[in-house]
């Protein structure tokens, strides 16, 4: 076999799902989240003169080229979060405006279906986090690079605010129906949000990082979990499970009641849920090799 040229790095093997740099949604073949395979830095140069062919040219300065891959991830994350917040918040607003037309089941279905379709459509690009608590939990467990966490959270927060003001313009003055505020005591609301986010991240970690889980149905599993949690917690806390689900509508409506609760409880619940699945997950030597699973899309 020909020897590799000097100075040429060997090709690295694809990241193993469930390890640092591995894909979040293995069934969707998410290569975009692998941060072990970094491309060499590229520079765009402003030439001072025009050299002849084969001769180095003189540069006034070098401009580093933007990370196109990360830019696309952030774009997909922004669009996905915008869709989720717009649909999940519009359900309760329509329910308020039309005297209960949606009902609790309709509100839960709006959020669950939105999560499902966004994961299936953008999961292969950005991983479809859609939730700062999920991003932080995956980074803490080394499933996602910390260096990209601030950019992801910025995309999620900005998308939530944009979606909320779009709803304010479309449904004014009924935006208050989409704001998640507790109808129980602060302690009860904190416990409820923590527990339902724990359940959500337990499921997400299973289908996103464990190759033995049925990753082909990741979108359906996560969407169904969101719907289930809202059916349980919707009347009490609004079933947020996501800081930006509460933050954007709160900013647009000017209602910041118990906002800290919806920032802290989901984040703690996400860390506990993801960490718990990591503890109970079987190791490779404890099970038979995973069987080949046929995708329902094929």
C-alpha positions as CSV (number, residue, x, y, z in Angstrom):
1,X,0.0,0.0,0.0
2,X,1.4,3.5,-0.8
3,X,2.8,5.4,2.2
4,X,1.0,8.6,3.1
5,X,2.8,11.7,2.2
6,X,4.7,13.5,4.9
7,X,2.7,16.2,6.7
8,X,-0.6,14.6,5.6
9,X,-2.7,13.6,8.7
10,X,-4.2,10.1,8.5
11,X,-7.9,9.9,8.0
12,X,-9.7,9.5,11.3
13,X,-12.3,6.8,11.9
14,X,-15.9,8.1,12.3
15,X,-16.9,8.9,15.8
16,X,-18.6,6.2,17.8
17,X,-22.2,7.1,18.9
18,X,-22.4,7.8,22.6
19,X,-18.8,8.9,22.9
20,X,-17.4,12.5,22.8
21,X,-17.9,13.8,19.4
22,X,-20.4,11.1,18.4
23,X,-23.7,12.0,16.8
24,X,-26.7,12.9,19.0
25,X,-29.2,11.1,16.7
26,X,-27.5,8.1,15.4
27,X,-30.3,7.0,13.1
28,X,-30.1,10.2,11.3
29,X,-26.4,9.9,10.8
30,X,-25.5,13.2,12.4
31,X,-21.9,13.8,11.4
32,X,-22.2,17.5,11.9
33,X,-21.8,17.2,15.7
34,X,-18.5,15.4,15.6
35,X,-15.8,17.8,16.9
36,X,-12.9,15.4,16.7
37,X,-12.6,15.8,12.9
38,X,-11.6,19.5,12.6
39,X,-10.7,20.9,9.3
40,X,-7.5,22.7,8.8
41,X,-7.9,26.5,9.2
42,X,-8.3,28.3,6.0
43,X,-7.5,31.9,5.3
44,X,-8.6,34.4,2.6
45,X,-5.8,36.8,1.6
46,X,-5.9,40.3,0.3
47,X,-3.0,40.4,-2.2
48,X,-0.8,43.4,-2.5
49,X,0.7,42.4,-5.9
50,X,-0.1,39.9,-8.6
51,X,2.7,37.3,-8.8
52,X,3.4,35.0,-11.7
53,X,2.2,31.4,-11.7
54,X,3.9,29.3,-9.1
55,X,5.4,32.2,-7.0
56,X,4.1,33.1,-3.5
57,X,2.2,36.3,-3.4
58,X,2.5,39.1,-0.8
59,X,-0.5,39.6,1.5
60,X,-1.6,42.8,3.2
61,X,-3.3,40.8,5.8
62,X,-5.0,37.4,6.3
63,X,-8.6,37.0,7.1
64,X,-9.7,33.7,8.7
65,X,-12.5,32.0,6.8
66,X,-15.7,31.5,8.8
67,X,-16.7,28.0,10.1
68,X,-19.3,27.2,7.4
69,X,-20.3,23.9,9.2
70,X,-21.0,25.6,12.5
71,X,-22.9,28.4,10.7
72,X,-25.2,25.9,9.1
73,X,-25.8,24.2,12.4
74,X,-26.7,27.4,14.0
75,X,-29.0,28.3,11.1
76,X,-30.8,24.9,11.4
77,X,-31.0,25.3,15.2
78,X,-32.5,28.8,14.9
79,X,-35.1,27.7,12.4
80,X,-35.9,24.5,14.4
81,X,-36.3,26.5,17.6
82,X,-38.4,29.1,15.9
83,X,-40.8,26.4,14.6
84,X,-41.0,24.8,18.0
85,X,-41.7,28.0,20.0
86,X,-44.1,29.3,17.4
87,X,-46.2,26.2,17.3
88,X,-46.0,25.2,21.0
89,X,-47.0,28.7,22.1
90,X,-49.6,29.2,19.4
91,X,-51.6,26.2,20.7
92,X,-52.4,27.8,24.1
93,X,-53.0,31.2,22.5
94,X,-55.5,29.8,20.1
95,X,-57.1,27.9,23.0
96,X,-57.5,31.2,24.8
97,X,-58.8,33.2,21.8
98,X,-61.4,30.6,20.8
99,X,-62.6,29.6,24.2
100,X,-60.9,26.2,24.7
101,X,-61.0,25.0,21.1
102,X,-57.6,23.3,21.4
103,X,-58.1,21.7,24.8
104,X,-55.2,20.3,26.9
105,X,-54.7,17.4,24.4
106,X,-54.5,19.9,21.5
107,X,-51.9,22.0,23.3
108,X,-49.8,18.9,24.1
109,X,-50.1,17.6,20.5
110,X,-48.9,21.0,19.1
111,X,-45.7,20.9,21.2
112,X,-45.1,17.1,20.7
113,X,-45.7,17.2,16.9
114,X,-43.5,20.3,16.6
115,X,-40.6,18.5,18.3
116,X,-41.0,15.4,16.2
117,X,-41.0,17.1,12.8
118,X,-38.1,19.4,13.7
119,X,-36.0,16.5,14.9
120,X,-36.8,14.5,11.7
121,X,-36.1,17.5,9.5
122,X,-33.0,19.2,11.1
123,X,-31.6,16.5,13.4
124,X,-29.0,15.5,10.8
125,X,-27.8,19.0,10.6
126,X,-27.6,20.5,14.1
127,X,-28.8,17.6,16.3
128,X,-32.0,19.5,16.9
129,X,-31.3,20.5,20.5
130,X,-34.0,23.2,20.6
131,X,-33.4,23.6,24.3
132,X,-30.5,25.2,26.3
133,X,-31.0,22.7,29.1
134,X,-30.4,19.8,26.7
135,X,-27.3,21.6,25.2
136,X,-25.8,22.1,28.6
137,X,-26.5,18.6,29.8
138,X,-25.0,17.0,26.7
139,X,-21.9,19.2,27.0
140,X,-21.6,18.3,30.7
141,X,-21.6,14.6,29.7
142,X,-19.1,15.1,26.9
143,X,-21.6,14.4,24.1
144,X,-21.2,18.0,22.7
145,X,-18.3,20.5,22.7
146,X,-18.4,23.2,25.3
147,X,-17.0,25.6,22.7
148,X,-20.2,25.5,20.7
149,X,-22.6,25.9,23.7
150,X,-22.7,29.7,23.8
151,X,-23.5,29.9,20.1
152,X,-26.2,27.2,20.3
153,X,-27.9,29.0,23.3
154,X,-27.7,32.3,21.5
155,X,-29.4,30.8,18.5
156,X,-32.1,29.2,20.7
157,X,-32.8,32.4,22.7
158,X,-33.0,34.7,19.6
159,X,-35.3,32.2,17.8
160,X,-37.6,32.1,20.8
161,X,-37.8,35.9,21.0
162,X,-38.4,36.2,17.3
163,X,-41.1,33.6,17.3
164,X,-42.8,35.2,20.3
165,X,-42.9,38.6,18.8
166,X,-44.3,37.1,15.6
167,X,-47.1,35.5,17.6
168,X,-47.7,38.8,19.4
169,X,-48.2,40.5,16.0
170,X,-50.5,37.7,14.7
171,X,-52.6,37.1,17.8
172,X,-52.5,40.4,19.8
173,X,-53.8,40.8,22.4
174,X,-54.0,37.1,23.3
175,X,-50.3,36.4,23.8
176,X,-50.7,36.0,27.6
177,X,-52.3,32.6,26.9
178,X,-48.9,31.3,25.7
179,X,-46.9,32.4,28.7
180,X,-46.0,29.6,31.1
181,X,-46.7,30.6,34.6
182,X,-47.3,28.3,37.6
183,X,-50.8,27.9,39.0
184,X,-49.5,26.0,42.1
185,X,-47.0,27.0,44.7
186,X,-43.4,27.8,43.8
187,X,-42.1,24.6,45.4
188,X,-44.6,22.4,43.6
189,X,-43.9,24.1,40.3
190,X,-40.2,23.7,40.7
191,X,-40.5,20.0,41.5
192,X,-42.9,19.4,38.6
193,X,-40.7,21.1,36.0
194,X,-37.6,19.3,37.3
195,X,-39.3,15.9,37.1
196,X,-40.8,16.3,33.7
197,X,-37.5,17.6,32.3
198,X,-35.7,14.6,33.9
199,X,-38.1,12.3,32.1
200,X,-37.5,14.1,28.8
201,X,-33.7,14.1,29.0
202,X,-33.7,10.4,30.1
203,X,-35.5,9.5,26.9
204,X,-33.5,11.9,24.7
205,X,-30.2,10.5,26.1
206,X,-31.3,7.0,25.4
207,X,-32.3,7.5,21.8
208,X,-29.6,9.9,21.0
209,X,-26.5,8.4,22.5
210,X,-27.1,4.6,22.9
211,X,-26.6,2.6,19.8
212,X,-28.8,-0.2,21.2
213,X,-31.8,2.1,21.4
214,X,-34.2,2.3,18.5
215,X,-32.7,5.5,17.1
216,X,-34.8,5.3,13.9
217,X,-37.7,6.5,16.0
218,X,-35.9,9.2,17.9
219,X,-38.2,12.0,16.7
220,X,-41.4,10.0,17.6
221,X,-40.0,9.0,21.0
222,X,-39.0,12.5,22.0
223,X,-42.2,14.1,20.6
224,X,-44.3,11.6,22.5
225,X,-42.5,12.3,25.7
226,X,-43.1,16.1,25.3
227,X,-46.7,15.4,24.7
228,X,-47.0,13.1,27.7
229,X,-45.3,15.6,30.0
230,X,-47.6,18.4,29.0
231,X,-50.6,16.3,29.6
232,X,-49.4,15.8,33.1
233,X,-48.0,19.2,33.9
234,X,-49.8,21.6,31.6
235,X,-52.5,22.7,34.0
236,X,-49.9,23.2,36.8
237,X,-46.9,24.8,35.2
238,X,-47.6,25.0,31.4
239,X,-45.2,22.0,30.9
240,X,-42.2,24.1,29.7
241,X,-39.2,21.7,30.1
242,X,-37.3,24.4,28.2
243,X,-36.0,27.8,29.3
244,X,-36.6,29.4,25.9
245,X,-40.2,28.1,25.8
246,X,-40.8,30.4,28.8
247,X,-38.3,33.2,28.1
248,X,-39.4,34.3,24.6
249,X,-43.1,34.6,25.4
250,X,-42.3,36.3,28.8
251,X,-40.2,39.0,27.0
252,X,-42.9,39.6,24.3
253,X,-45.7,39.7,26.8
254,X,-43.8,41.5,29.6
255,X,-44.7,38.8,32.1
256,X,-41.7,37.6,34.1
257,X,-43.5,35.9,36.9
258,X,-41.4,33.0,38.3
259,X,-39.1,33.2,35.3
260,X,-36.1,32.0,37.4
261,X,-38.0,28.8,38.1
262,X,-38.3,28.0,34.4
263,X,-34.6,28.7,33.9
264,X,-33.2,26.7,36.8
265,X,-35.6,23.7,37.2
266,X,-35.4,22.4,33.6
267,X,-31.6,22.7,33.6
268,X,-31.2,20.7,36.8
269,X,-33.7,18.2,35.6
270,X,-31.9,17.8,32.3
271,X,-28.5,17.2,34.0
272,X,-30.2,14.6,36.3
273,X,-32.0,12.9,33.5
274,X,-29.1,12.6,31.1
275,X,-26.7,11.6,34.0
276,X,-29.1,8.9,35.2
277,X,-29.4,7.2,31.8
278,X,-25.6,7.4,31.5
279,X,-25.3,5.5,34.8
280,X,-27.8,2.8,34.0
281,X,-26.7,2.3,30.4
282,X,-25.3,-1.1,29.7
283,X,-21.7,-1.3,28.6
284,X,-20.7,-2.9,25.3
285,X,-19.4,-6.1,26.9
286,X,-22.6,-6.6,28.9
287,X,-24.8,-7.1,25.8
288,X,-24.8,-8.8,22.5
289,X,-23.9,-6.7,19.5
290,X,-26.8,-4.5,18.4
291,X,-28.9,-5.9,15.6
292,X,-29.3,-4.1,12.3
293,X,-32.5,-2.0,12.5
294,X,-34.3,-1.2,9.3
295,X,-35.5,2.4,9.1
296,X,-39.2,3.1,8.7
297,X,-38.2,5.6,6.1
298,X,-36.8,3.0,3.7
